[in-house]
Each structure stands twice: as structure tokens, then as C-alpha cells.
Amino acid sequence: MDDKLTHLDDSGAARMVDVGAKDESERVAVARGEVHMSPATLVAIRAGDLPKGDVLGTARIAGIMAAKRTPEIIPLCHPLLLSQVAVDLELDEAGSRVV
């Protein structure tokens, strides 16, 4: 395997890789994040008792929107054709966090 970074030219300058000749391929990406909070906030989220409404639903929509905008957020990323995006949220009371 070649260890050369494909997003750098011979002089070390950033460049967009030419993928015009590549065949389409199926790929799966997985990302994970955590939001830590006070135990009282986590209880309020679980109870659905927050003045701003359904924060988990909002987080799910934000995650889907972020996946769709990946090429705009990550430098030198080519446009991606997404067929599915799933955002799973888990409340972890022991760690006082949403994963």
C-alpha cells in the first residue's frame, strides 16, 4: 500500500483528488459522539420536560442534515450520494450523557 497522502501534490499543497475514473462503490460510514450534561438535564430530556421541546428529535434532524452536508463541511470531500442516514440516540444515565 502506498503511504503517500492523495490530497497533497508533489510540493505538499492541498488538492482535490481526481476520482473521475473510479468505479462506484458501496460504502458505509459510522460516526459517534457524546453530549455530557448534568443528571438533572438528562432526567428532563427523558421526561420530555424541556422548554425548547424535543431536543432528541432536533438532534436527530441535525445529524441527518450534517451527513447530507458532509462535502461542504469536510475540506476536499467529494459530493456524496447518500441512500440512507440513521441517527440513533441512547440516554446513558450512569454517565449522565447522550450517546
VEXDO-454487 format. One record per atom (N, C-alpha, C, CB): residue number from 0; residue in one letter; atom name; x, y, z. Coordinates in nm, 4 decimals, always signed. Glycine has a CB too. Example, Ala and Ser with C-alpha at 12.3 -4.5 7.8 and 13.67 -1.06 7.14 Angstrom:
2
ATOM,nr,rest,atom,u,v,w
ATOM,0,A,N,+1.3190,-0.5690,+0.7800
ATOM,0,A,CA,+1.2300,-0.4500,+0.7800
ATOM,0,A,C,+1.3200,-0.3300,+0.7800
ATOM,0,A,CB,+1.1308,-0.4473,+0.9046
ATOM,1,S,N,+1.2850,-0.2250,+0.7080
ATOM,1,S,CA,+1.3670,-0.1060,+0.7140
ATOM,1,S,C,+1.2900,+0.0030,+0.7870
ATOM,1,S,CB,+1.4084,-0.0598,+0.5725
//
This chain:
99
ATOM,nr,rest,atom,u,v,w
ATOM,0,M,N,+0.0845,-0.1184,+0.0000
ATOM,0,M,CA,+0.0000,+0.0000,+0.0000
ATOM,0,M,C,+0.0885,+0.1241,+0.0000
ATOM,0,M,CB,-0.0958,+0.0002,+0.1221
ATOM,1,D,N,+0.0486,+0.2239,-0.0762
ATOM,1,D,CA,+0.1224,+0.3494,-0.0844
ATOM,1,D,C,+0.0829,+0.4379,+0.0332
ATOM,1,D,CB,+0.0954,+0.4214,-0.2196
ATOM,2,D,N,+0.1805,+0.4860,+0.1093
ATOM,2,D,CA,+0.1528,+0.5709,+0.2251
ATOM,2,D,C,+0.1433,+0.7190,+0.1892
ATOM,2,D,CB,+0.2600,+0.5513,+0.3294
ATOM,3,K,N,+0.1570,+0.7516,+0.0610
ATOM,3,K,CA,+0.1511,+0.8907,+0.0175
ATOM,3,K,C,+0.0082,+0.9436,+0.0335
ATOM,3,K,CB,+0.1986,+0.9043,-0.1299
ATOM,4,L,N,-0.0043,+1.0644,+0.0887
ATOM,4,L,CA,-0.1357,+1.1265,+0.1029
ATOM,4,L,C,-0.1846,+1.1737,-0.0336
ATOM,4,L,CB,-0.1307,+1.2449,+0.2031
ATOM,5,T,N,-0.3026,+1.1307,-0.0729
ATOM,5,T,CA,-0.3530,+1.1622,-0.2064
ATOM,5,T,C,-0.4050,+1.3048,-0.2179
ATOM,5,T,CB,-0.4624,+1.0659,-0.2437
ATOM,6,H,N,-0.4308,+1.3712,-0.1070
ATOM,6,H,CA,-0.4830,+1.5073,-0.1119
ATOM,6,H,C,-0.3723,+1.6128,-0.1121
ATOM,6,H,CB,-0.5755,+1.5308,+0.0053
ATOM,7,L,N,-0.2472,+1.5680,-0.1280
ATOM,7,L,CA,-0.1351,+1.6613,-0.1378
ATOM,7,L,C,-0.0619,+1.6365,-0.2686
ATOM,7,L,CB,-0.0385,+1.6464,-0.0168
ATOM,8,D,N,-0.0234,+1.7450,-0.3364
ATOM,8,D,CA,+0.0550,+1.7267,-0.4585
ATOM,8,D,C,+0.2023,+1.7066,-0.4226
ATOM,8,D,CB,+0.0381,+1.8484,-0.5537
ATOM,9,D,N,+0.2874,+1.6978,-0.5238
ATOM,9,D,CA,+0.4295,+1.6699,-0.5003
ATOM,9,D,C,+0.4989,+1.7766,-0.4168
ATOM,9,D,CB,+0.5009,+1.6559,-0.6317
ATOM,10,S,N,+0.4454,+1.8987,-0.4175
ATOM,10,S,CA,+0.5069,+2.0059,-0.3380
ATOM,10,S,C,+0.4448,+2.0178,-0.1991
ATOM,10,S,CB,+0.4941,+2.1390,-0.4109
ATOM,11,G,N,+0.3448,+1.9326,-0.1690
ATOM,11,G,CA,+0.2806,+1.9350,-0.0374
ATOM,11,G,C,+0.1583,+2.0244,-0.0293
ATOM,11,G,CB,+0.3785,+1.9788,+0.0646
ATOM,12,A,N,+0.1174,+2.0833,-0.1411
ATOM,12,A,CA,-0.0010,+2.1696,-0.1431
ATOM,12,A,C,-0.1279,+2.0849,-0.1501
ATOM,12,A,CB,+0.0050,+2.2677,-0.2628
ATOM,13,A,N,-0.2328,+2.1310,-0.0845
ATOM,13,A,CA,-0.3606,+2.0598,-0.0861
ATOM,13,A,C,-0.4212,+2.0639,-0.2257
ATOM,13,A,CB,-0.4583,+2.1206,+0.0167
ATOM,14,R,N,-0.4863,+1.9542,-0.2631
ATOM,14,R,CA,-0.5536,+1.9467,-0.3930
ATOM,14,R,C,-0.6713,+1.8514,-0.3810
ATOM,14,R,CB,-0.4555,+1.9002,-0.5056
ATOM,15,M,N,-0.7654,+1.8670,-0.4707
ATOM,15,M,CA,-0.8794,+1.7763,-0.4768
ATOM,15,M,C,-0.8385,+1.6574,-0.5631
ATOM,15,M,CB,-1.0076,+1.8479,-0.5342
ATOM,16,V,N,-0.8593,+1.5381,-0.5145
ATOM,16,V,CA,-0.8217,+1.4166,-0.5860
ATOM,16,V,C,-0.9156,+1.3959,-0.7046
ATOM,16,V,CB,-0.8250,+1.2936,-0.4915
ATOM,17,D,N,-0.8621,+1.3526,-0.8180
ATOM,17,D,CA,-0.9427,+1.3215,-0.9359
ATOM,17,D,C,-1.0009,+1.1817,-0.9190
ATOM,17,D,CB,-0.8579,+1.3314,-1.0670
ATOM,18,V,N,-1.1324,+1.1746,-0.9031
ATOM,18,V,CA,-1.1985,+1.0447,-0.8876
ATOM,18,V,C,-1.2838,+1.0112,-1.0100
ATOM,18,V,CB,-1.2856,+1.0437,-0.7608
ATOM,19,G,N,-1.2625,+1.0847,-1.1179
ATOM,19,G,CA,-1.3426,+1.0664,-1.2384
ATOM,19,G,C,-1.3387,+0.9264,-1.2958
ATOM,19,G,CB,-1.2980,+1.1612,-1.3417
ATOM,20,A,N,-1.2278,+0.8560,-1.2827
ATOM,20,A,CA,-1.2139,+0.7226,-1.3403
ATOM,20,A,C,-1.2506,+0.6112,-1.2422
ATOM,20,A,CB,-1.0725,+0.7027,-1.3887
ATOM,21,K,N,-1.2843,+0.6465,-1.1193
ATOM,21,K,CA,-1.3161,+0.5430,-1.0198
ATOM,21,K,C,-1.4550,+0.4847,-1.0441
ATOM,21,K,CB,-1.3076,+0.6006,-0.8773
ATOM,22,D,N,-1.4672,+0.3556,-1.0230
ATOM,22,D,CA,-1.5980,+0.2916,-1.0288
ATOM,22,D,C,-1.6766,+0.3280,-0.9034
ATOM,22,D,CB,-1.5842,+0.1374,-1.0428
ATOM,23,E,N,-1.8096,+0.3274,-0.9170
ATOM,23,E,CA,-1.8933,+0.3484,-0.7992
ATOM,23,E,C,-1.8756,+0.2308,-0.7051
ATOM,23,E,CB,-2.0426,+0.3659,-0.8385
ATOM,24,S,N,-1.8840,+0.2585,-0.5772
ATOM,24,S,CA,-1.8739,+0.1507,-0.4788
ATOM,24,S,C,-1.9670,+0.1814,-0.3624
ATOM,24,S,CB,-1.7271,+0.1331,-0.4291
ATOM,25,E,N,-2.0114,+0.0762,-0.2977
ATOM,25,E,CA,-2.0964,+0.0929,-0.1802
ATOM,25,E,C,-2.0074,+0.1077,-0.0580
ATOM,25,E,CB,-2.1946,-0.0272,-0.1636
ATOM,26,R,N,-2.0378,+0.2075,+0.0225
ATOM,26,R,CA,-1.9589,+0.2325,+0.1427
ATOM,26,R,C,-2.0515,+0.2603,+0.2594
ATOM,26,R,CB,-1.8615,+0.3503,+0.1216
ATOM,27,V,N,-2.0031,+0.2302,+0.3764
ATOM,27,V,CA,-2.0771,+0.2567,+0.4994
ATOM,27,V,C,-1.9865,+0.3379,+0.5907
ATOM,27,V,CB,-2.1241,+0.1235,+0.5690
ATOM,28,A,N,-2.0414,+0.4433,+0.6483
ATOM,28,A,CA,-1.9655,+0.5251,+0.7430
ATOM,28,A,C,-2.0406,+0.5273,+0.8754
ATOM,28,A,CB,-1.9436,+0.6703,+0.6884
ATOM,29,V,N,-1.9661,+0.5252,+0.9831
ATOM,29,V,CA,-2.0249,+0.5307,+1.1167
ATOM,29,V,C,-1.9536,+0.6404,+1.1948
ATOM,29,V,CB,-2.0140,+0.3922,+1.1903
ATOM,30,A,N,-2.0308,+0.7258,+1.2580
ATOM,30,A,CA,-1.9742,+0.8311,+1.3431
ATOM,30,A,C,-2.0380,+0.8189,+1.4808
ATOM,30,A,CB,-1.9982,+0.9746,+1.2820
ATOM,31,R,N,-1.9648,+0.8635,+1.5817
ATOM,31,R,CA,-2.0155,+0.8537,+1.7186
ATOM,31,R,C,-1.9816,+0.9821,+1.7922
ATOM,31,R,CB,-1.9559,+0.7299,+1.7927
ATOM,32,G,N,-2.0708,+1.0250,+1.8764
ATOM,32,G,CA,-2.0464,+1.1439,+1.9575
ATOM,32,G,C,-2.1129,+1.1289,+2.0928
ATOM,32,G,CB,-2.0973,+1.2701,+1.8865
ATOM,33,E,N,-2.0740,+1.2131,+2.1848
ATOM,33,E,CA,-2.1317,+1.2134,+2.3190
ATOM,33,E,C,-2.1587,+1.3570,+2.3607
ATOM,33,E,CB,-2.0376,+1.1430,+2.4210
ATOM,34,V,N,-2.2706,+1.3770,+2.4285
ATOM,34,V,CA,-2.3009,+1.5059,+2.4896
ATOM,34,V,C,-2.3168,+1.4802,+2.6387
ATOM,34,V,CB,-2.4306,+1.5723,+2.4271
ATOM,35,H,N,-2.2271,+1.5373,+2.7171
ATOM,35,H,CA,-2.2305,+1.5207,+2.8629
ATOM,35,H,C,-2.3101,+1.6353,+2.9244
ATOM,35,H,CB,-2.0862,+1.5157,+2.9226
ATOM,36,M,N,-2.3824,+1.6053,+3.0309
ATOM,36,M,CA,-2.4688,+1.7057,+3.0930
ATOM,36,M,C,-2.4906,+1.6722,+3.2394
ATOM,36,M,CB,-2.6038,+1.7151,+3.0196
ATOM,37,S,N,-2.5576,+1.7615,+3.3079
ATOM,37,S,CA,-2.5905,+1.7350,+3.4482
ATOM,37,S,C,-2.6969,+1.6254,+3.4533
ATOM,37,S,CB,-2.6404,+1.8652,+3.5207
ATOM,38,P,N,-2.6976,+1.5478,+3.5603
ATOM,38,P,CA,-2.8009,+1.4441,+3.5740
ATOM,38,P,C,-2.9425,+1.5008,+3.5646
ATOM,38,P,CB,-2.7841,+1.3715,+3.7065
ATOM,39,A,N,-2.9647,+1.6199,+3.6183
ATOM,39,A,CA,-3.0986,+1.6801,+3.6139
ATOM,39,A,C,-3.1419,+1.7085,+3.4702
ATOM,39,A,CB,-3.1016,+1.8101,+3.6961
ATOM,40,T,N,-3.0492,+1.7505,+3.3871
ATOM,40,T,CA,-3.0813,+1.7764,+3.2464
ATOM,40,T,C,-3.1183,+1.6474,+3.1753
ATOM,40,T,CB,-2.9630,+1.8438,+3.1751
ATOM,41,L,N,-3.0450,+1.5409,+3.2039
ATOM,41,L,CA,-3.0752,+1.4124,+3.1410
ATOM,41,L,C,-3.2133,+1.3623,+3.1834
ATOM,41,L,CB,-2.9676,+1.3084,+3.1770
ATOM,42,V,N,-3.2485,+1.3810,+3.3090
ATOM,42,V,CA,-3.3820,+1.3425,+3.3579
ATOM,42,V,C,-3.4888,+1.4225,+3.2834
ATOM,42,V,CB,-3.3940,+1.3658,+3.5122
ATOM,43,A,N,-3.4659,+1.5525,+3.2643
ATOM,43,A,CA,-3.5626,+1.6365,+3.1934
ATOM,43,A,C,-3.5759,+1.5943,+3.0470
ATOM,43,A,CB,-3.5212,+1.7839,+3.2020
ATOM,44,I,N,-3.4653,+1.5556,+2.9852
ATOM,44,I,CA,-3.4707,+1.5072,+2.8464
ATOM,44,I,C,-3.5533,+1.3799,+2.8389
ATOM,44,I,CB,-3.3283,+1.4821,+2.7909
ATOM,45,R,N,-3.5267,+1.2866,+2.9294
ATOM,45,R,CA,-3.6014,+1.1601,+2.9296
ATOM,45,R,C,-3.7507,+1.1846,+2.9499
ATOM,45,R,CB,-3.5481,+1.0664,+3.0394
ATOM,46,A,N,-3.7842,+1.2798,+3.0369
ATOM,46,A,CA,-3.9246,+1.3097,+3.0669
ATOM,46,A,C,-3.9907,+1.3936,+2.9574
ATOM,46,A,CB,-3.9347,+1.3825,+3.2003
ATOM,47,G,N,-3.9114,+1.4475,+2.8657
ATOM,47,G,CA,-3.9673,+1.5341,+2.7623
ATOM,47,G,C,-4.0145,+1.6656,+2.8203
ATOM,47,G,CB,-4.0820,+1.4648,+2.6913
ATOM,48,D,N,-3.9480,+1.7086,+2.9272
ATOM,48,D,CA,-3.9919,+1.8257,+3.0029
ATOM,48,D,C,-3.8918,+1.9408,+2.9883
ATOM,48,D,CB,-4.0102,+1.7895,+3.1515
ATOM,49,L,N,-3.8706,+1.9835,+2.8651
ATOM,49,L,CA,-3.7782,+2.0944,+2.8405
ATOM,49,L,C,-3.8517,+2.2072,+2.7690
ATOM,49,L,CB,-3.6560,+2.0473,+2.7570
ATOM,50,P,N,-3.8208,+2.3311,+2.8037
ATOM,50,P,CA,-3.8919,+2.4432,+2.7418
ATOM,50,P,C,-3.8717,+2.4538,+2.5907
ATOM,50,P,CB,-3.8484,+2.5711,+2.8059
ATOM,51,K,N,-3.7623,+2.4000,+2.5398
ATOM,51,K,CA,-3.7359,+2.4084,+2.3951
ATOM,51,K,C,-3.7918,+2.2892,+2.3184
ATOM,51,K,CB,-3.5866,+2.4187,+2.3699
ATOM,52,G,N,-3.8631,+2.2008,+2.3857
ATOM,52,G,CA,-3.9267,+2.0903,+2.3158
ATOM,52,G,C,-3.8416,+1.9654,+2.3066
ATOM,52,G,CB,-3.9638,+2.1331,+2.1798
ATOM,53,D,N,-3.8624,+1.8900,+2.2007
ATOM,53,D,CA,-3.7994,+1.7591,+2.1807
ATOM,53,D,C,-3.6548,+1.7745,+2.1346
ATOM,53,D,CB,-3.8788,+1.6763,+2.0782
ATOM,54,V,N,-3.5625,+1.7813,+2.2295
ATOM,54,V,CA,-3.4218,+1.8026,+2.1936
ATOM,54,V,C,-3.3625,+1.6818,+2.1225
ATOM,54,V,CB,-3.3398,+1.8341,+2.3182
ATOM,55,L,N,-3.4097,+1.5624,+2.1528
ATOM,55,L,CA,-3.3572,+1.4438,+2.0841
ATOM,55,L,C,-3.4023,+1.4411,+1.9382
ATOM,55,L,CB,-3.4028,+1.3151,+2.1560
ATOM,56,G,N,-3.5246,+1.4792,+1.9139
ATOM,56,G,CA,-3.5729,+1.4888,+1.7762
ATOM,56,G,C,-3.4956,+1.5934,+1.6975
ATOM,56,G,CB,-3.7217,+1.5218,+1.7743
ATOM,57,T,N,-3.4684,+1.7054,+1.7615
ATOM,57,T,CA,-3.3893,+1.8106,+1.6975
ATOM,57,T,C,-3.2476,+1.7623,+1.6697
ATOM,57,T,CB,-3.3858,+1.9365,+1.7854
ATOM,58,A,N,-3.1887,+1.6902,+1.7642
ATOM,58,A,CA,-3.0533,+1.6356,+1.7457
ATOM,58,A,C,-3.0506,+1.5358,+1.6302
ATOM,58,A,CB,-3.0038,+1.5677,+1.8754
ATOM,59,R,N,-3.1547,+1.4556,+1.6196
ATOM,59,R,CA,-3.1621,+1.3570,+1.5113
ATOM,59,R,C,-3.1676,+1.4282,+1.3754
ATOM,59,R,CB,-3.2862,+1.2649,+1.5295
ATOM,60,I,N,-3.2505,+1.5308,+1.3655
ATOM,60,I,CA,-3.2600,+1.6069,+1.2403
ATOM,60,I,C,-3.1266,+1.6742,+1.2089
ATOM,60,I,CB,-3.3727,+1.7130,+1.2491
ATOM,61,A,N,-3.0613,+1.7309,+1.3097
ATOM,61,A,CA,-2.9311,+1.7961,+1.2884
ATOM,61,A,C,-2.8270,+1.6958,+1.2390
ATOM,61,A,CB,-2.8823,+1.8629,+1.4186
ATOM,62,G,N,-2.8292,+1.5745,+1.2924
ATOM,62,G,CA,-2.7355,+1.4712,+1.2479
ATOM,62,G,C,-2.7578,+1.4328,+1.1028
ATOM,62,G,CB,-2.7476,+1.3484,+1.3355
ATOM,63,I,N,-2.8823,+1.4215,+1.0635
ATOM,63,I,CA,-2.9148,+1.3888,+0.9241
ATOM,63,I,C,-2.8712,+1.5024,+0.8318
ATOM,63,I,CB,-3.0667,+1.3616,+0.9080
ATOM,64,M,N,-2.8985,+1.6255,+0.8726
ATOM,64,M,CA,-2.8570,+1.7406,+0.7915
ATOM,64,M,C,-2.7051,+1.7475,+0.7793
ATOM,64,M,CB,-2.9107,+1.8710,+0.8522
ATOM,65,A,N,-2.6341,+1.7170,+0.8868
ATOM,65,A,CA,-2.4873,+1.7193,+0.8828
ATOM,65,A,C,-2.4340,+1.6142,+0.7861
ATOM,65,A,CB,-2.4290,+1.6959,+1.0235
ATOM,66,A,N,-2.4935,+1.4953,+0.7876
ATOM,66,A,CA,-2.4494,+1.3905,+0.6949
ATOM,66,A,C,-2.4699,+1.4352,+0.5501
ATOM,66,A,CB,-2.5258,+1.2586,+0.7215
ATOM,67,K,N,-2.5827,+1.4989,+0.5226
ATOM,67,K,CA,-2.6114,+1.5444,+0.3871
ATOM,67,K,C,-2.5171,+1.6553,+0.3420
ATOM,67,K,CB,-2.7543,+1.5924,+0.3780
ATOM,68,R,N,-2.4624,+1.7303,+0.4368
ATOM,68,R,CA,-2.3755,+1.8434,+0.4024
ATOM,68,R,C,-2.2274,+1.8125,+0.4227
ATOM,68,R,CB,-2.4134,+1.9644,+0.4852
ATOM,69,T,N,-2.1932,+1.6866,+0.4386
ATOM,69,T,CA,-2.0536,+1.6482,+0.4619
ATOM,69,T,C,-1.9567,+1.7112,+0.3622
ATOM,69,T,CB,-2.0405,+1.4981,+0.4562
ATOM,70,P,N,-1.9851,+1.7102,+0.2320
ATOM,70,P,CA,-1.8893,+1.7694,+0.1375
ATOM,70,P,C,-1.8675,+1.9198,+0.1589
ATOM,70,P,CB,-1.9367,+1.7457,-0.0041
ATOM,71,E,N,-1.9633,+1.9875,+0.2215
ATOM,71,E,CA,-1.9479,+2.1301,+0.2495
ATOM,71,E,C,-1.8697,+2.1534,+0.3786
ATOM,71,E,CB,-2.0850,+2.1974,+0.2584
ATOM,72,I,N,-1.8690,+2.0549,+0.4669
ATOM,72,I,CA,-1.8081,+2.0705,+0.5991
ATOM,72,I,C,-1.6641,+2.0198,+0.6015
ATOM,72,I,CB,-1.8905,+1.9967,+0.7038
ATOM,73,I,N,-1.6373,+1.9084,+0.5344
ATOM,73,I,CA,-1.5036,+1.8480,+0.5350
ATOM,73,I,C,-1.4270,+1.8951,+0.4117
ATOM,73,I,CB,-1.5122,+1.6920,+0.5384
ATOM,74,P,N,-1.3154,+1.9633,+0.4326
ATOM,74,P,CA,-1.2384,+2.0132,+0.3185
ATOM,74,P,C,-1.1973,+1.9003,+0.2228
ATOM,74,P,CB,-1.1140,+2.0870,+0.3681
ATOM,75,L,N,-1.2058,+1.9276,+0.0937
ATOM,75,L,CA,-1.1632,+1.8377,-0.0142
ATOM,75,L,C,-1.2471,+1.7105,-0.0257
ATOM,75,L,CB,-1.0197,+1.7998,+0.0063
ATOM,76,C,N,-1.3616,+1.7062,+0.0382
ATOM,76,C,CA,-1.4508,+1.5900,+0.0276
ATOM,76,C,C,-1.5348,+1.6051,-0.0994
ATOM,76,C,CB,-1.5430,+1.5766,+0.1550
ATOM,77,H,N,-1.5426,+1.4989,-0.1771
ATOM,77,H,CA,-1.6254,+1.4998,-0.2975
ATOM,77,H,C,-1.7728,+1.4888,-0.2586
ATOM,77,H,CB,-1.5853,+1.3840,-0.3930
ATOM,78,P,N,-1.8632,+1.5354,-0.3453
ATOM,78,P,CA,-2.0058,+1.5182,-0.3188
ATOM,78,P,C,-2.0393,+1.3700,-0.3001
ATOM,78,P,CB,-2.0898,+1.5781,-0.4337
ATOM,79,L,N,-2.1278,+1.3432,-0.2073
ATOM,79,L,CA,-2.1642,+1.2052,-0.1750
ATOM,79,L,C,-2.3104,+1.1812,-0.2090
ATOM,79,L,CB,-2.1376,+1.1746,-0.0258
ATOM,80,L,N,-2.3382,+1.0684,-0.2724
ATOM,80,L,CA,-2.4762,+1.0278,-0.2962
ATOM,80,L,C,-2.5167,+0.9371,-0.1808
ATOM,80,L,CB,-2.4927,+0.9554,-0.4355
ATOM,81,L,N,-2.5999,+0.9881,-0.0933
ATOM,81,L,CA,-2.6423,+0.9102,+0.0227
ATOM,81,L,C,-2.7745,+0.8421,-0.0068
ATOM,81,L,CB,-2.6543,+0.9995,+0.1478
ATOM,82,S,N,-2.7854,+0.7165,+0.0316
ATOM,82,S,CA,-2.9117,+0.6457,+0.0144
ATOM,82,S,C,-2.9849,+0.6303,+0.1468
ATOM,82,S,CB,-2.8877,+0.5090,-0.0480
ATOM,83,Q,N,-2.9135,+0.6466,+0.2580
ATOM,83,Q,CA,-2.9772,+0.6340,+0.3890
ATOM,83,Q,C,-2.8895,+0.7004,+0.4941
ATOM,83,Q,CB,-3.0023,+0.4850,+0.4248
ATOM,84,V,N,-2.9543,+0.7639,+0.5903
ATOM,84,V,CA,-2.8859,+0.8178,+0.7078
ATOM,84,V,C,-2.9708,+0.7811,+0.8284
ATOM,84,V,CB,-2.8642,+0.9743,+0.6973
ATOM,85,A,N,-2.9086,+0.7218,+0.9289
ATOM,85,A,CA,-2.9790,+0.6876,+1.0526
ATOM,85,A,C,-2.9037,+0.7499,+1.1691
ATOM,85,A,CB,-2.9917,+0.5324,+1.0704
ATOM,86,V,N,-2.9765,+0.8099,+1.2600
ATOM,86,V,CA,-2.9174,+0.8677,+1.3806
ATOM,86,V,C,-2.9827,+0.7988,+1.4994
ATOM,86,V,CB,-2.9370,+1.0247,+1.3867
ATOM,87,D,N,-2.9030,+0.7244,+1.5733
ATOM,87,D,CA,-2.9514,+0.6537,+1.6918
ATOM,87,D,C,-2.9013,+0.7264,+1.8154
ATOM,87,D,CB,-2.9049,+0.5048,+1.6923
ATOM,88,L,N,-2.9901,+0.7530,+1.9086
ATOM,88,L,CA,-2.9545,+0.8235,+2.0311
ATOM,88,L,C,-2.9848,+0.7346,+2.1509
ATOM,88,L,CB,-3.0306,+0.9583,+2.0419
ATOM,89,E,N,-2.8913,+0.7305,+2.2437
ATOM,89,E,CA,-2.9068,+0.6483,+2.3637
ATOM,89,E,C,-2.8815,+0.7352,+2.4860
ATOM,89,E,CB,-2.8101,+0.5259,+2.3615
ATOM,90,L,N,-2.9728,+0.7315,+2.5805
ATOM,90,L,CA,-2.9547,+0.8042,+2.7058
ATOM,90,L,C,-2.8807,+0.7148,+2.8039
ATOM,90,L,CB,-3.0911,+0.8501,+2.7648
ATOM,91,D,N,-2.7669,+0.7610,+2.8498
ATOM,91,D,CA,-2.6818,+0.6867,+2.9434
ATOM,91,D,C,-2.6858,+0.7579,+3.0780
ATOM,91,D,CB,-2.5341,+0.6749,+2.8901
ATOM,92,E,N,-2.7727,+0.7104,+3.1654
ATOM,92,E,CA,-2.7889,+0.7765,+3.2950
ATOM,92,E,C,-2.6673,+0.7582,+3.3841
ATOM,92,E,CB,-2.9121,+0.7237,+3.3656
ATOM,93,A,N,-2.5992,+0.6450,+3.3738
ATOM,93,A,CA,-2.4803,+0.6220,+3.4571
ATOM,93,A,C,-2.3700,+0.7218,+3.4229
ATOM,93,A,CB,-2.4286,+0.4778,+3.4390
ATOM,94,G,N,-2.3580,+0.7571,+3.2970
ATOM,94,G,CA,-2.2551,+0.8516,+3.2538
ATOM,94,G,C,-2.3072,+0.9937,+3.2387
ATOM,94,G,CB,-2.1958,+0.8063,+3.1236
ATOM,95,S,N,-2.4352,+1.0142,+3.2651
ATOM,95,S,CA,-2.5007,+1.1443,+3.2506
ATOM,95,S,C,-2.4698,+1.2051,+3.1134
ATOM,95,S,CB,-2.4557,+1.2403,+3.3633
ATOM,96,R,N,-2.5062,+1.1287,+3.0097
ATOM,96,R,CA,-2.4751,+1.1712,+2.8735
ATOM,96,R,C,-2.5746,+1.1122,+2.7747
ATOM,96,R,CB,-2.3323,+1.1303,+2.8357
ATOM,97,V,N,-2.5769,+1.1713,+2.6569
ATOM,97,V,CA,-2.6485,+1.1148,+2.5429
ATOM,97,V,C,-2.5417,+1.0707,+2.4445
ATOM,97,V,CB,-2.7501,+1.2186,+2.4777
ATOM,98,V,N,-2.5515,+0.9464,+2.3991
ATOM,98,V,CA,-2.4543,+0.8888,+2.3057
ATOM,98,V,C,-2.5247,+0.8667,+2.1735
ATOM,98,V,CB,-2.3933,+0.7550,+2.3602
//
